[in-house]
Amino acid sequence: MKAYDIVGYVLHECDVFCTDCANHGYPIFAGSEWDVAPACDECGDVLDVAVITEGSSTPPTMMCQGGGAG
């Protein structure tokens, strides 16, 4: 997988979907960095992105505060 491959999309500023469940929105690239790997809101699959923290005990959830994903 290349860093520029699209692995999912963000819709409505906070909803995350894999490429099987959506085909439009703001793209999530494989090389993007996240604190926890985002999971698809539709099917629950975890997206294959670069997770920059290891050993976190927090579940893979999104914390959106009006400005978008992340």
Short mmCIF file of the C-alpha atoms (twelve columns), coordinates in Angstrom:
data_MODEL
# 
_entry.id   MODEL 
# 
loop_
_atom_site.group_PDB 
_atom_site.id 
_atom_site.type_symbol 
_atom_site.label_atom_id 
_atom_site.label_alt_id 
_atom_site.label_comp_id 
_atom_site.label_asym_id 
_atom_site.label_seq_id 
_atom_site.Cartn_x 
_atom_site.Cartn_y 
_atom_site.Cartn_z 
_atom_site.pdbx_PDB_model_num 
ATOM 1  C CA . MET A 1  0.000   0.000  0.000  1 
ATOM 2  C CA . LYS A 2  1.260   3.461  -0.868 1 
ATOM 3  C CA . ALA A 3  0.962   6.472  1.467  1 
ATOM 4  C CA . TYR A 4  -1.254  8.218  -1.103 1 
ATOM 5  C CA . ASP A 5  -3.768  5.326  -1.355 1 
ATOM 6  C CA . ILE A 6  -7.248  6.280  -0.147 1 
ATOM 7  C CA . VAL A 7  -8.369  3.975  2.686  1 
ATOM 8  C CA . GLY A 8  -11.565 5.784  3.652  1 
ATOM 9  C CA . TYR A 9  -13.540 9.008  3.703  1 
ATOM 10 C CA . VAL A 10 -14.735 11.546 6.263  1 
ATOM 11 C CA . LEU A 11 -18.300 12.739 5.699  1 
ATOM 12 C CA . HIS A 12 -20.248 15.445 7.533  1 
ATOM 13 C CA . GLU A 13 -17.078 16.561 9.399  1 
ATOM 14 C CA . CYS A 14 -16.971 13.532 11.704 1 
ATOM 15 C CA . ASP A 15 -18.360 10.344 10.152 1 
ATOM 16 C CA . VAL A 16 -15.658 7.912  8.975  1 
ATOM 17 C CA . PHE A 17 -16.305 5.295  6.304  1 
ATOM 18 C CA . CYS A 18 -14.115 2.706  4.577  1 
ATOM 19 C CA . THR A 19 -13.914 2.630  0.782  1 
ATOM 20 C CA . ASP A 20 -16.392 -0.274 0.652  1 
ATOM 21 C CA . CYS A 21 -19.085 1.781  2.422  1 
ATOM 22 C CA . ALA A 22 -18.503 5.202  0.801  1 
ATOM 23 C CA . ASN A 23 -16.899 6.590  -2.332 1 
ATOM 24 C CA . HIS A 24 -16.939 10.331 -1.705 1 
ATOM 25 C CA . GLY A 25 -16.126 12.894 0.968  1 
ATOM 26 C CA . TYR A 26 -12.800 14.076 2.344  1 
ATOM 27 C CA . PRO A 27 -10.271 11.293 1.638  1 
ATOM 28 C CA . ILE A 28 -8.316  9.524  4.369  1 
ATOM 29 C CA . PHE A 29 -4.940  8.507  2.993  1 
ATOM 30 C CA . ALA A 30 -2.989  5.428  4.119  1 
ATOM 31 C CA . GLY A 31 -0.075  7.638  5.181  1 
ATOM 32 C CA . SER A 32 -2.163  9.904  7.407  1 
ATOM 33 C CA . GLU A 33 -1.242  9.916  11.099 1 
ATOM 34 C CA . TRP A 34 -3.811  9.246  13.838 1 
ATOM 35 C CA . ASP A 35 -3.672  8.782  17.609 1 
ATOM 36 C CA . VAL A 36 -5.905  5.713  17.220 1 
ATOM 37 C CA . ALA A 37 -6.905  3.941  14.034 1 
ATOM 38 C CA . PRO A 38 -10.360 5.107  12.919 1 
ATOM 39 C CA . ALA A 39 -13.082 2.526  12.339 1 
ATOM 40 C CA . CYS A 40 -15.790 2.658  9.693  1 
ATOM 41 C CA . ASP A 41 -19.073 3.943  11.126 1 
ATOM 42 C CA . GLU A 42 -21.015 1.588  8.836  1 
ATOM 43 C CA . CYS A 43 -19.281 -1.819 8.971  1 
ATOM 44 C CA . GLY A 44 -16.813 -1.347 11.846 1 
ATOM 45 C CA . ASP A 45 -13.654 -2.215 9.868  1 
ATOM 46 C CA . VAL A 46 -10.538 -0.477 11.205 1 
ATOM 47 C CA . LEU A 47 -8.832  1.657  8.547  1 
ATOM 48 C CA . ASP A 48 -5.189  0.937  7.732  1 
ATOM 49 C CA . VAL A 49 -3.495  4.230  8.664  1 
ATOM 50 C CA . ALA A 50 -0.305  5.225  10.497 1 
ATOM 51 C CA . VAL A 51 -0.966  5.142  14.257 1 
ATOM 52 C CA . ILE A 52 1.602   7.318  16.003 1 
ATOM 53 C CA . THR A 53 0.953   6.261  19.611 1 
ATOM 54 C CA . GLU A 54 1.540   2.731  20.827 1 
ATOM 55 C CA . GLY A 55 0.138   0.920  23.828 1 
ATOM 56 C CA . SER A 56 -2.874  3.183  24.154 1 
ATOM 57 C CA . SER A 57 -5.668  1.758  26.264 1 
ATOM 58 C CA . THR A 58 -8.306  3.947  24.645 1 
ATOM 59 C CA . PRO A 59 -10.622 2.255  22.139 1 
ATOM 60 C CA . PRO A 60 -10.566 3.390  18.493 1 
ATOM 61 C CA . THR A 61 -13.032 6.275  18.585 1 
ATOM 62 C CA . MET A 62 -13.248 9.677  16.975 1 
ATOM 63 C CA . MET A 63 -13.291 12.929 18.922 1 
ATOM 64 C CA . CYS A 64 -14.812 15.609 16.713 1 
ATOM 65 C CA . GLN A 65 -15.182 19.146 17.925 1 
ATOM 66 C CA . GLY A 66 -16.602 21.153 15.059 1 
ATOM 67 C CA . GLY A 67 -13.443 21.253 12.973 1 
ATOM 68 C CA . GLY A 68 -13.430 17.844 11.335 1 
ATOM 69 C CA . ALA A 69 -11.951 14.445 12.056 1 
ATOM 70 C CA . GLY A 70 -9.061  13.702 14.265 1 
# 
